[in-house]
Amino acid sequence: MRLGQIFGSNVRRLRKERGLSQEALADEVGLAVTYVGQIERGQRNPTLDVVERFAEVFGVDPLEMLKLPG
Amino acid sequence: MRLGQIFGSNVRRLRKERGLSQEALADEVGLAVTYVGQIERGQRNPTLDVVERFAEVFGVDPLEMLKLPG
């Protein structure tokens, strides 16, 4: 599984765990909602800075965003 | 320490461990040598695909490229 796909599935999982809509999450990370949706579906190739922005909003270590859960 | 800086220091360390010049590494990953130098100095914000390309050339797990060694 590619890092971008693992990252996207973690973004979606953490967003839902926190009860956030894609719109609310996009506001928090300061990215377009369409981009957040594409990230969640593994359709984008985000930079390390973007990974860190999501990790900060979710309050997790950036590396956790790139690991398969469990 | 930012992920980009950790990544850069790992690229430099692994490149030297394998006895590669920046030019030889750039050839292997298919990126410009100036870009590889900037990555090593933590001056770029690489994408997850780029992290995976270096990991493949070095034969390590992509996540290892983003962890402080030791």
Backbone of each chain as nested JSON, in Angstrom:
{
  "chains": [
    {"id": "A", "residues": [
      {"number": 1, "name": "MET", "atoms": {"N": [0.858, -1.209, 0.0], "CA": [0.0, 0.0, 0.0], "C": [0.882, 1.244, 0.0]}},
      {"number": 2, "name": "ARG", "atoms": {"N": [0.566, 2.189, -0.855], "CA": [1.359, 3.395, -0.97], "C": [1.157, 4.29, 0.245]}},
      {"number": 3, "name": "LEU", "atoms": {"N": [2.191, 5.082, 0.553], "CA": [2.092, 5.99, 1.703], "C": [0.896, 6.936, 1.571]}},
      {"number": 4, "name": "GLY", "atoms": {"N": [0.649, 7.424, 0.363], "CA": [-0.452, 8.358, 0.164], "C": [-1.804, 7.727, 0.468]}},
      {"number": 5, "name": "GLN", "atoms": {"N": [-1.924, 6.418, 0.193], "CA": [-3.19, 5.727, 0.491], "C": [-3.346, 5.498, 1.99]}},
      {"number": 6, "name": "ILE", "atoms": {"N": [-2.227, 5.113, 2.643], "CA": [-2.271, 4.925, 4.093], "C": [-2.611, 6.26, 4.77]}},
      {"number": 7, "name": "PHE", "atoms": {"N": [-1.947, 7.316, 4.321], "CA": [-2.207, 8.647, 4.879], "C": [-3.683, 9.016, 4.72]}},
      {"number": 8, "name": "GLY", "atoms": {"N": [-4.213, 8.814, 3.514], "CA": [-5.606, 9.173, 3.267], "C": [-6.575, 8.406, 4.149]}},
      {"number": 9, "name": "SER", "atoms": {"N": [-6.318, 7.117, 4.314], "CA": [-7.239, 6.332, 5.14], "C": [-7.14, 6.759, 6.599]}},
      {"number": 10, "name": "ASN", "atoms": {"N": [-5.959, 7.175, 7.048], "CA": [-5.828, 7.666, 8.419], "C": [-6.505, 9.026, 8.594]}},
      {"number": 11, "name": "VAL", "atoms": {"N": [-6.405, 9.879, 7.585], "CA": [-7.095, 11.172, 7.671], "C": [-8.595, 10.93, 7.832]}},
      {"number": 12, "name": "ARG", "atoms": {"N": [-9.135, 10.051, 6.977], "CA": [-10.584, 9.789, 7.049], "C": [-10.972, 9.193, 8.405]}},
      {"number": 13, "name": "ARG", "atoms": {"N": [-10.19, 8.206, 8.858], "CA": [-10.5, 7.557, 10.14], "C": [-10.461, 8.559, 11.292]}},
      {"number": 14, "name": "LEU", "atoms": {"N": [-9.395, 9.352, 11.382], "CA": [-9.258, 10.306, 12.49], "C": [-10.319, 11.403, 12.402]}},
      {"number": 15, "name": "ARG", "atoms": {"N": [-10.634, 11.833, 11.194], "CA": [-11.679, 12.849, 11.025], "C": [-13.006, 12.331, 11.572]}},
      {"number": 16, "name": "LYS", "atoms": {"N": [-13.344, 11.07, 11.223], "CA": [-14.622, 10.512, 11.683], "C": [-14.605, 10.27, 13.181]}},
      {"number": 17, "name": "GLU", "atoms": {"N": [-13.467, 9.784, 13.695], "CA": [-13.362, 9.564, 15.145], "C": [-13.616, 10.866, 15.908]}},
      {"number": 18, "name": "ARG", "atoms": {"N": [-13.216, 11.983, 15.309], "CA": [-13.384, 13.273, 15.971], "C": [-14.7, 13.95, 15.599]}},
      {"number": 19, "name": "GLY", "atoms": {"N": [-15.517, 13.259, 14.809], "CA": [-16.841, 13.794, 14.472], "C": [-16.795, 15.037, 13.603]}},
      {"number": 20, "name": "LEU", "atoms": {"N": [-15.752, 15.138, 12.775], "CA": [-15.606, 16.313, 11.91], "C": [-16.122, 16.011, 10.507]}},
      {"number": 21, "name": "SER", "atoms": {"N": [-16.741, 17.011, 9.881], "CA": [-17.045, 16.92, 8.452], "C": [-15.768, 17.228, 7.668]}},
      {"number": 22, "name": "GLN", "atoms": {"N": [-15.781, 16.875, 6.372], "CA": [-14.629, 17.254, 5.533], "C": [-14.474, 18.775, 5.506]}},
      {"number": 23, "name": "GLU", "atoms": {"N": [-15.606, 19.487, 5.529], "CA": [-15.543, 20.945, 5.496], "C": [-14.879, 21.498, 6.756]}},
      {"number": 24, "name": "ALA", "atoms": {"N": [-15.27, 20.942, 7.916], "CA": [-14.7, 21.429, 9.178], "C": [-13.201, 21.121, 9.234]}},
      {"number": 25, "name": "LEU", "atoms": {"N": [-12.829, 19.919, 8.778], "CA": [-11.41, 19.563, 8.787], "C": [-10.628, 20.462, 7.823]}},
      {"number": 26, "name": "ALA", "atoms": {"N": [-11.19, 20.684, 6.646], "CA": [-10.516, 21.545, 5.665], "C": [-10.271, 22.933, 6.252]}},
      {"number": 27, "name": "ASP", "atoms": {"N": [-11.277, 23.464, 6.973], "CA": [-11.098, 24.759, 7.633], "C": [-9.937, 24.707, 8.616]}},
      {"number": 28, "name": "GLU", "atoms": {"N": [-9.892, 23.634, 9.408], "CA": [-8.866, 23.546, 10.455], "C": [-7.455, 23.442, 9.882]}},
      {"number": 29, "name": "VAL", "atoms": {"N": [-7.303, 22.681, 8.803], "CA": [-5.96, 22.529, 8.233], "C": [-5.639, 23.64, 7.235]}},
      {"number": 30, "name": "GLY", "atoms": {"N": [-6.668, 24.409, 6.85], "CA": [-6.415, 25.505, 5.928], "C": [-6.202, 25.047, 4.502]}},
      {"number": 31, "name": "LEU", "atoms": {"N": [-6.928, 23.991, 4.115], "CA": [-6.839, 23.479, 2.744], "C": [-8.236, 23.429, 2.138]}},
      {"number": 32, "name": "ALA", "atoms": {"N": [-8.315, 23.37, 0.822], "CA": [-9.602, 23.295, 0.137], "C": [-10.276, 21.963, 0.433]}},
      {"number": 33, "name": "VAL", "atoms": {"N": [-11.583, 21.989, 0.58], "CA": [-12.32, 20.773, 0.911], "C": [-12.185, 19.733, -0.2]}},
      {"number": 34, "name": "THR", "atoms": {"N": [-12.098, 20.158, -1.444], "CA": [-11.927, 19.189, -2.53], "C": [-10.574, 18.481, -2.401]}},
      {"number": 35, "name": "TYR", "atoms": {"N": [-9.566, 19.23, -1.993], "CA": [-8.227, 18.639, -1.803], "C": [-8.253, 17.628, -0.658]}},
      {"number": 36, "name": "VAL", "atoms": {"N": [-8.951, 17.969, 0.428], "CA": [-9.059, 17.034, 1.56], "C": [-9.749, 15.75, 1.115]}},
      {"number": 37, "name": "GLY", "atoms": {"N": [-10.799, 15.875, 0.322], "CA": [-11.49, 14.686, -0.175], "C": [-10.576, 13.825, -1.035]}},
      {"number": 38, "name": "GLN", "atoms": {"N": [-9.795, 14.467, -1.887], "CA": [-8.862, 13.721, -2.741], "C": [-7.778, 13.047, -1.911]}},
      {"number": 39, "name": "ILE", "atoms": {"N": [-7.321, 13.736, -0.872], "CA": [-6.327, 13.126, 0.033], "C": [-6.92, 11.878, 0.677]}},
      {"number": 40, "name": "GLU", "atoms": {"N": [-8.145, 11.987, 1.184], "CA": [-8.771, 10.836, 1.86], "C": [-8.901, 9.637, 0.924]}},
      {"number": 41, "name": "ARG", "atoms": {"N": [-9.101, 9.901, -0.359], "CA": [-9.248, 8.805, -1.321], "C": [-7.91, 8.354, -1.897]}},
      {"number": 42, "name": "GLY", "atoms": {"N": [-6.812, 8.913, -1.396], "CA": [-5.492, 8.51, -1.86], "C": [-5.19, 8.966, -3.265]}},
      {"number": 43, "name": "GLN", "atoms": {"N": [-5.885, 10.013, -3.717], "CA": [-5.72, 10.484, -5.09], "C": [-4.71, 11.613, -5.22]}},
      {"number": 44, "name": "ARG", "atoms": {"N": [-4.138, 12.034, -4.105], "CA": [-3.13, 13.089, -4.151], "C": [-1.817, 12.569, -3.586]}},
      {"number": 45, "name": "ASN", "atoms": {"N": [-0.786, 13.303, -3.866], "CA": [0.562, 12.948, -3.43], "C": [1.045, 14.078, -2.517]}},
      {"number": 46, "name": "PRO", "atoms": {"N": [0.589, 14.089, -1.268], "CA": [0.854, 15.261, -0.411], "C": [2.32, 15.369, -0.01]}},
      {"number": 47, "name": "THR", "atoms": {"N": [2.695, 16.565, 0.368], "CA": [4.052, 16.821, 0.858], "C": [4.133, 16.498, 2.35]}},
      {"number": 48, "name": "LEU", "atoms": {"N": [5.363, 16.429, 2.846], "CA": [5.575, 16.176, 4.274], "C": [4.979, 17.299, 5.124]}},
      {"number": 49, "name": "ASP", "atoms": {"N": [5.02, 18.536, 4.634], "CA": [4.405, 19.643, 5.381], "C": [2.907, 19.413, 5.568]}},
      {"number": 50, "name": "VAL", "atoms": {"N": [2.25, 18.917, 4.533], "CA": [0.803, 18.656, 4.635], "C": [0.545, 17.552, 5.663]}},
      {"number": 51, "name": "VAL", "atoms": {"N": [1.368, 16.517, 5.649], "CA": [1.23, 15.449, 6.648], "C": [1.327, 16.042, 8.059]}},
      {"number": 52, "name": "GLU", "atoms": {"N": [2.284, 16.935, 8.255], "CA": [2.476, 17.543, 9.577], "C": [1.29, 18.432, 9.976]}},
      {"number": 53, "name": "ARG", "atoms": {"N": [0.695, 19.11, 8.999], "CA": [-0.459, 19.963, 9.315], "C": [-1.628, 19.126, 9.823]}},
      {"number": 54, "name": "PHE", "atoms": {"N": [-1.904, 18.017, 9.152], "CA": [-2.99, 17.147, 9.607], "C": [-2.665, 16.558, 10.976]}},
      {"number": 55, "name": "ALA", "atoms": {"N": [-1.413, 16.119, 11.155], "CA": [-1.025, 15.524, 12.439], "C": [-1.233, 16.523, 13.579]}},
      {"number": 56, "name": "GLU", "atoms": {"N": [-0.903, 17.781, 13.314], "CA": [-1.05, 18.805, 14.345], "C": [-2.525, 18.999, 14.704]}},
      {"number": 57, "name": "VAL", "atoms": {"N": [-3.377, 19.065, 13.684], "CA": [-4.819, 19.243, 13.94], "C": [-5.384, 18.048, 14.724]}},
      {"number": 58, "name": "PHE", "atoms": {"N": [-4.931, 16.848, 14.387], "CA": [-5.441, 15.653, 15.061], "C": [-4.735, 15.401, 16.393]}},
      {"number": 59, "name": "GLY", "atoms": {"N": [-3.621, 16.082, 16.623], "CA": [-2.893, 15.888, 17.876], "C": [-2.195, 14.539, 17.963]}},
      {"number": 60, "name": "VAL", "atoms": {"N": [-1.673, 14.082, 16.82], "CA": [-0.941, 12.806, 16.81], "C": [0.46, 13.037, 16.245]}},
      {"number": 61, "name": "ASP", "atoms": {"N": [1.341, 12.065, 16.466], "CA": [2.675, 12.133, 15.89], "C": [2.56, 12.01, 14.368]}},
      {"number": 62, "name": "PRO", "atoms": {"N": [3.308, 12.83, 13.613], "CA": [3.196, 12.75, 12.147], "C": [3.41, 11.336, 11.595]}},
      {"number": 63, "name": "LEU", "atoms": {"N": [4.317, 10.578, 12.212], "CA": [4.567, 9.221, 11.71], "C": [3.337, 8.338, 11.812]}},
      {"number": 64, "name": "GLU", "atoms": {"N": [2.494, 8.611, 12.835], "CA": [1.267, 7.815, 12.998], "C": [0.336, 7.987, 11.807]}},
      {"number": 65, "name": "MET", "atoms": {"N": [0.454, 9.137, 11.135], "CA": [-0.396, 9.388, 9.964], "C": [0.005, 8.511, 8.774]}},
      {"number": 66, "name": "LEU", "atoms": {"N": [1.184, 7.887, 8.861], "CA": [1.716, 7.14, 7.712], "C": [1.793, 5.645, 7.974]}},
      {"number": 67, "name": "LYS", "atoms": {"N": [1.223, 5.214, 9.112], "CA": [1.224, 3.795, 9.462], "C": [-0.175, 3.225, 9.337]}},
      {"number": 68, "name": "LEU", "atoms": {"N": [-0.244, 1.963, 8.946], "CA": [-1.538, 1.29, 8.966], "C": [-1.98, 1.146, 10.411]}},
      {"number": 69, "name": "PRO", "atoms": {"N": [-3.223, 1.479, 10.737], "CA": [-3.672, 1.383, 12.125], "C": [-3.721, -0.077, 12.589]}},
      {"number": 70, "name": "GLY", "atoms": {"N": [-3.614, -0.228, 13.881], "CA": [-3.667, -1.566, 14.446], "C": [-2.293, -2.088, 14.712]}}
    ]},
    {"id": "B", "residues": [
      {"number": 1, "name": "MET", "atoms": {"N": [11.92, 18.563, 15.428], "CA": [12.559, 18.534, 14.102], "C": [11.505, 18.19, 13.049]}},
      {"number": 2, "name": "ARG", "atoms": {"N": [11.518, 18.946, 11.982], "CA": [10.523, 18.736, 10.937], "C": [10.802, 17.458, 10.151]}},
      {"number": 3, "name": "LEU", "atoms": {"N": [9.73, 16.867, 9.626], "CA": [9.885, 15.628, 8.851], "C": [10.86, 15.815, 7.689]}},
      {"number": 4, "name": "GLY", "atoms": {"N": [10.805, 16.969, 7.033], "CA": [11.688, 17.214, 5.9], "C": [13.153, 17.218, 6.296]}},
      {"number": 5, "name": "GLN", "atoms": {"N": [13.438, 17.701, 7.499], "CA": [14.824, 17.715, 7.98], "C": [15.29, 16.31, 8.351]}},
      {"number": 6, "name": "ILE", "atoms": {"N": [14.403, 15.55, 8.995], "CA": [14.74, 14.166, 9.343], "C": [14.98, 13.365, 8.057]}},
      {"number": 7, "name": "PHE", "atoms": {"N": [14.082, 13.554, 7.106], "CA": [14.222, 12.855, 5.821], "C": [15.557, 13.208, 5.169]}},
      {"number": 8, "name": "GLY", "atoms": {"N": [15.88, 14.487, 5.118], "CA": [17.12, 14.92, 4.492], "C": [18.351, 14.323, 5.157]}},
      {"number": 9, "name": "SER", "atoms": {"N": [18.344, 14.297, 6.492], "CA": [19.521, 13.75, 7.179], "C": [19.628, 12.25, 6.935]}},
      {"number": 10, "name": "ASN", "atoms": {"N": [18.511, 11.567, 6.811], "CA": [18.547, 10.131, 6.505], "C": [19.024, 9.871, 5.076]}},
      {"number": 11, "name": "VAL", "atoms": {"N": [18.59, 10.72, 4.144], "CA": [19.065, 10.568, 2.764], "C": [20.584, 10.702, 2.734]}},
      {"number": 12, "name": "ARG", "atoms": {"N": [21.105, 11.73, 3.392], "CA": [22.56, 11.938, 3.39], "C": [23.279, 10.759, 4.052]}},
      {"number": 13, "name": "ARG", "atoms": {"N": [22.778, 10.322, 5.213], "CA": [23.419, 9.221, 5.939], "C": [23.432, 7.94, 5.1]}},
      {"number": 14, "name": "LEU", "atoms": {"N": [22.283, 7.583, 4.543], "CA": [22.196, 6.34, 3.768], "C": [23.027, 6.43, 2.492]}},
      {"number": 15, "name": "ARG", "atoms": {"N": [23.046, 7.603, 1.869], "CA": [23.861, 7.783, 0.665], "C": [25.34, 7.548, 0.985]}},
      {"number": 16, "name": "LYS", "atoms": {"N": [25.801, 8.125, 2.104], "CA": [27.213, 7.963, 2.464], "C": [27.515, 6.526, 2.886]}},
      {"number": 17, "name": "GLU", "atoms": {"N": [26.58, 5.919, 3.62], "CA": [26.777, 4.52, 4.017], "C": [26.957, 3.624, 2.795]}},
      {"number": 18, "name": "ARG", "atoms": {"N": [26.277, 3.981, 1.708], "CA": [26.359, 3.164, 0.488], "C": [27.451, 3.637, -0.465]}},
      {"number": 19, "name": "GLY", "atoms": {"N": [28.198, 4.664, -0.027], "CA": [29.326, 5.123, -0.842], "C": [28.915, 5.79, -2.142]}},
      {"number": 20, "name": "LEU", "atoms": {"N": [27.742, 6.409, -2.143], "CA": [27.251, 7.06, -3.355], "C": [27.537, 8.559, -3.318]}},
      {"number": 21, "name": "SER", "atoms": {"N": [27.864, 9.127, -4.471], "CA": [27.902, 10.581, -4.607], "C": [26.469, 11.098, -4.765]}},
      {"number": 22, "name": "GLN", "atoms": {"N": [26.291, 12.418, -4.57], "CA": [24.963, 12.995, -4.827], "C": [24.563, 12.765, -6.279]}},
      {"number": 23, "name": "GLU", "atoms": {"N": [25.544, 12.84, -7.177], "CA": [25.247, 12.644, -8.605], "C": [24.746, 11.22, -8.866]}},
      {"number": 24, "name": "ALA", "atoms": {"N": [25.419, 10.241, -8.264], "CA": [25.027, 8.846, -8.486], "C": [23.639, 8.582, -7.896]}},
      {"number": 25, "name": "LEU", "atoms": {"N": [23.397, 9.141, -6.713], "CA": [22.083, 8.958, -6.095], "C": [20.996, 9.628, -6.942]}},
      {"number": 26, "name": "ALA", "atoms": {"N": [21.282, 10.846, -7.397], "CA": [20.305, 11.568, -8.228], "C": [19.951, 10.75, -9.467]}},
      {"number": 27, "name": "ASP", "atoms": {"N": [20.977, 10.148, -10.086], "CA": [20.717, 9.284, -11.238], "C": [19.79, 8.132, -10.86]}},
      {"number": 28, "name": "GLU", "atoms": {"N": [20.057, 7.518, -9.71], "CA": [19.273, 6.335, -9.314], "C": [17.812, 6.683, -9.03]}},
      {"number": 29, "name": "VAL", "atoms": {"N": [17.583, 7.815, -8.362], "CA": [16.201, 8.17, -8.038], "C": [15.531, 8.93, -9.176]}},
      {"number": 30, "name": "GLY", "atoms": {"N": [16.32, 9.362, -10.164], "CA": [15.741, 10.064, -11.302], "C": [15.335, 11.484, -10.977]}},
      {"number": 31, "name": "LEU", "atoms": {"N": [16.142, 12.141, -10.12], "CA": [15.873, 13.535, -9.76], "C": [17.126, 14.364, -10.035]}},
      {"number": 32, "name": "ALA", "atoms": {"N": [16.959, 15.669, -10.149], "CA": [18.102, 16.552, -10.396], "C": [19.027, 16.567, -9.187]}},
      {"number": 33, "name": "VAL", "atoms": {"N": [20.322, 16.658, -9.445], "CA": [21.291, 16.627, -8.351], "C": [21.117, 17.844, -7.432]}},
      {"number": 34, "name": "THR", "atoms": {"N": [20.745, 18.967, -7.973], "CA": [20.521, 20.144, -7.115], "C": [19.351, 19.889, -6.167]}},
      {"number": 35, "name": "TYR", "atoms": {"N": [18.328, 19.219, -6.655], "CA": [17.17, 18.903, -5.809], "C": [17.572, 17.937, -4.701]}},
      {"number": 36, "name": "VAL", "atoms": {"N": [18.396, 16.929, -5.04], "CA": [18.858, 15.978, -4.02], "C": [19.657, 16.708, -2.943]}},
      {"number": 37, "name": "GLY", "atoms": {"N": [20.51, 17.648, -3.348], "CA": [21.275, 18.424, -2.373], "C": [20.373, 19.234, -1.464]}},
      {"number": 38, "name": "GLN", "atoms": {"N": [19.358, 19.854, -2.036], "CA": [18.407, 20.64, -1.23], "C": [17.62, 19.745, -0.287]}},
      {"number": 39, "name": "ILE", "atoms": {"N": [17.263, 18.566, -0.753], "CA": [16.57, 17.61, 0.121], "C": [17.469, 17.256, 1.305]}},
      {"number": 40, "name": "GLU", "atoms": {"N": [18.726, 16.945, 1.035], "CA": [19.648, 16.558, 2.118], "C": [19.786, 17.666, 3.158]}},
      {"number": 41, "name": "ARG", "atoms": {"N": [19.715, 18.913, 2.72], "CA": [19.841, 20.041, 3.651], "C": [18.504, 20.447, 4.269]}},
      {"number": 42, "name": "GLY", "atoms": {"N": [17.459, 19.684, 3.989], "CA": [16.152, 19.993, 4.579], "C": [15.518, 21.256, 4.028]}},
      {"number": 43, "name": "GLN", "atoms": {"N": [15.939, 21.641, 2.818], "CA": [15.457, 22.897, 2.234], "C": [14.27, 22.686, 1.298]}},
      {"number": 44, "name": "ARG", "atoms": {"N": [13.841, 21.447, 1.135], "CA": [12.694, 21.182, 0.288], "C": [11.615, 20.486, 1.101]}},
      {"number": 45, "name": "ASN", "atoms": {"N": [10.44, 20.493, 0.546], "CA": [9.282, 19.887, 1.179], "C": [8.806, 18.759, 0.277]}},
      {"number": 46, "name": "PRO", "atoms": {"N": [9.474, 17.597, 0.325], "CA": [9.19, 16.556, -0.661], "C": [7.82, 15.902, -0.457]}},
      {"number": 47, "name": "THR", "atoms": {"N": [7.344, 15.291, -1.515], "CA": [6.083, 14.557, -1.459], "C": [6.328, 13.131, -0.959]}},
      {"number": 48, "name": "LEU", "atoms": {"N": [5.242, 12.47, -0.613], "CA": [5.34, 11.075, -0.162], "C": [5.887, 10.176, -1.271]}},
      {"number": 49, "name": "ASP", "atoms": {"N": [5.553, 10.471, -2.522], "CA": [6.108, 9.677, -3.627], "C": [7.634, 9.771, -3.668]}},
      {"number": 50, "name": "VAL", "atoms": {"N": [8.163, 10.968, -3.41], "CA": [9.626, 11.14, -3.415], "C": [10.249, 10.344, -2.274]}},
      {"number": 51, "name": "VAL", "atoms": {"N": [9.61, 10.367, -1.102], "CA": [10.103, 9.572, 0.027], "C": [10.168, 8.101, -0.377]}},
      {"number": 52, "name": "GLU", "atoms": {"N": [9.14, 7.626, -1.044], "CA": [9.098, 6.221, -1.462], "C": [10.179, 5.897, -2.494]}},
      {"number": 53, "name": "ARG", "atoms": {"N": [10.478, 6.851, -3.378], "CA": [11.511, 6.6, -4.393], "C": [12.874, 6.422, -3.74]}},
      {"number": 54, "name": "PHE", "atoms": {"N": [13.197, 7.277, -2.77], "CA": [14.48, 7.13, -2.077], "C": [14.502, 5.825, -1.28]}},
      {"number": 55, "name": "ALA", "atoms": {"N": [13.403, 5.51, -0.605], "CA": [13.364, 4.278, 0.195], "C": [13.61, 3.059, -0.685]}},
      {"number": 56, "name": "GLU", "atoms": {"N": [13.031, 3.083, -1.886], "CA": [13.199, 1.951, -2.8], "C": [14.659, 1.814, -3.22]}},
      {"number": 57, "name": "VAL", "atoms": {"N": [15.296, 2.946, -3.559], "CA": [16.704, 2.908, -3.969], "C": [17.582, 2.41, -2.825]}},
      {"number": 58, "name": "PHE", "atoms": {"N": [17.282, 2.84, -1.604], "CA": [18.096, 2.432, -0.457], "C": [17.704, 1.05, 0.079]}},
      {"number": 59, "name": "GLY", "atoms": {"N": [16.557, 0.536, -0.349], "CA": [16.122, -0.776, 0.121], "C": [15.678, -0.773, 1.572]}},
      {"number": 60, "name": "VAL", "atoms": {"N": [15.046, 0.317, 1.984], "CA": [14.546, 0.399, 3.363], "C": [13.044, 0.688, 3.334]}},
      {"number": 61, "name": "ASP", "atoms": {"N": [12.386, 0.466, 4.463], "CA": [10.973, 0.807, 4.587], "C": [10.832, 2.336, 4.518]}},
      {"number": 62, "name": "PRO", "atoms": {"N": [9.835, 2.829, 3.762], "CA": [9.67, 4.282, 3.657], "C": [9.598, 4.986, 5.015]}},
      {"number": 63, "name": "LEU", "atoms": {"N": [8.964, 4.361, 5.987], "CA": [8.842, 5.008, 7.302], "C": [10.201, 5.224, 7.952]}},
      {"number": 64, "name": "GLU", "atoms": {"N": [11.165, 4.328, 7.632], "CA": [12.512, 4.494, 8.208], "C": [13.164, 5.781, 7.725]}},
      {"number": 65, "name": "MET", "atoms": {"N": [12.745, 6.247, 6.559], "CA": [13.307, 7.497, 6.012], "C": [12.848, 8.706, 6.812]}},
      {"number": 66, "name": "LEU", "atoms": {"N": [11.8, 8.526, 7.643], "CA": [11.202, 9.673, 8.339], "C": [11.418, 9.615, 9.851]}},
      {"number": 67, "name": "LYS", "atoms": {"N": [12.242, 8.652, 10.282], "CA": [12.532, 8.512, 11.708], "C": [13.96, 8.948, 11.993]}},
      {"number": 68, "name": "LEU", "atoms": {"N": [14.168, 9.524, 13.16], "CA": [15.531, 9.81, 13.592], "C": [16.24, 8.487, 13.812]}},
      {"number": 69, "name": "PRO", "atoms": {"N": [17.467, 8.322, 13.289], "CA": [18.152, 7.056, 13.447], "C": [18.504, 6.795, 14.919]}},
      {"number": 70, "name": "GLY", "atoms": {"N": [18.6, 5.514, 15.214], "CA": [18.965, 5.116, 16.584], "C": [17.772, 4.981, 17.434]}}
    ]}
  ]
}
